[in-house]
């Protein structure tokens, strides 16, 4: 009986020692994790995560959840930093695009005060000033339009639309511009099924694509329609002086310019708005390049 009691006591003492050791290890590991968190907080740019050496499932799960939070926070921080860089670039571009026409307007306005200039020169200067004002108005309108499209309150009215008719009517608006720039326009004449789209949004998409071609086309613009798997694709192709294929991923960014040496090209807002409106209507916008030929394809759902 005495031996049995001592055995029980020894077992209890052993279990107590094991429990104390496990508690000490748990406490030591928590303390170690706390120090790791302090280092991560002080040097958040590193890729260090919280580690645990114990086999305690609850503690391992706790560490895993902490690491998930750290990774989410780092991802959010990177997104904020990237957005700040994009915002700085946008501000730089906006300043440049606004400063250029404003400087021209100021210069030509001062010339108009010279009483010695001829009536012909006066009319020419006034025409230049008007053109610069129109350019400024277009930039401001694009930013206003962008803010409207970004708003969740902006609703689209999806109805039956005839895409080919919209393209023809819009192209006629720019007929004189293409003639002036000596850009040859070729549009495929074929029967195009109706699409499900918002009229105003579709017109804006076509206008922005045409304006983009007017800005960058070297000598020609080709437009065609492709029917594929329940969608109608509007394909716009034009030649360009030079294009870097590695920049295609940025083509729909607000700050992107196909040619950074050109001023007053609405900061890439036109194509950014195209992508937004196409996506909102359930379509897709894709850019591609082959040698010196630039192509944009946008899709619209077919009308059933």
Helices and strands as residue ranges (DSSP letters): H 2-42, H 57-112, H 119-150, E 159-161, H 163-173, H 175-181, E 184-187, E 195-197, H 199-216, E 220-228, E 231-239, G 245-250, G 266-268, H 269-280, E 285-290, E 293-302
